[in-house]
Amino acid sequence: MLTPEQRRAYDEVAAAHTGHVRGPWAIALRIPEVLHHSHELYERLCRNTKLGQRLFELMVLVVARQWTSQFEWHTHEKYALEGGITPAAIDAIRHRRVPVFEREDEALVYDVVTELSESKALGAESYERARAYFGEELLVELIAATGLYTMVAMMLNAFDAPIPDTARRLV
């Protein structure tokens, strides 16, 4: 049974996701205010991304692999393919190998997200390279989206969000 606040938050998210409230949204529903605010941030950084879907989905896969987030990977692998990330790059990320990218922007997103995830910082050289390529606004967006999807991965892992039995799991 949902409280009135939970019902409002549920209806808001369901309307944006063709009637589905699952994964991180179902988990966050326990605190409707958290669901509302995190979903608003998701709408801006994900659905209205200035990075473009190709780079956004690449970022999500790198985060999902860093956290071995089964639900996140399962949900976004197909979007990355649809967005133009090559199967070879996706397979390399899946198996924790450094991908060979055909595009400079993809290599840069991979490097920035990986460095932040592994070292918890972005060195001066990496920062300057990313800022020179993307500009400060897009770099802030990339890092904010990385943070949002890190939070999502943590929630999905902590609450063991299920994926279909037939899904190919990360190892």
Buried (B, 14 or more C-beta within 10 A) or exposed (E): EEEEBBEBBBEBBBEBEEEEBBBBBBBBBEBBEBBBEBBEBBEBBBEEBEBEBBBBBBBBBBBBBBBBBBBBBBBBBEBBBEBBBBEEBBEBBBEEEEBEBEBEBBBBBBBBBBBBBEEEEBEEEBBEBBBEBBEEEBBEBBBEBBBBBBBBBEBBBEBEBEBEEEBEEBE
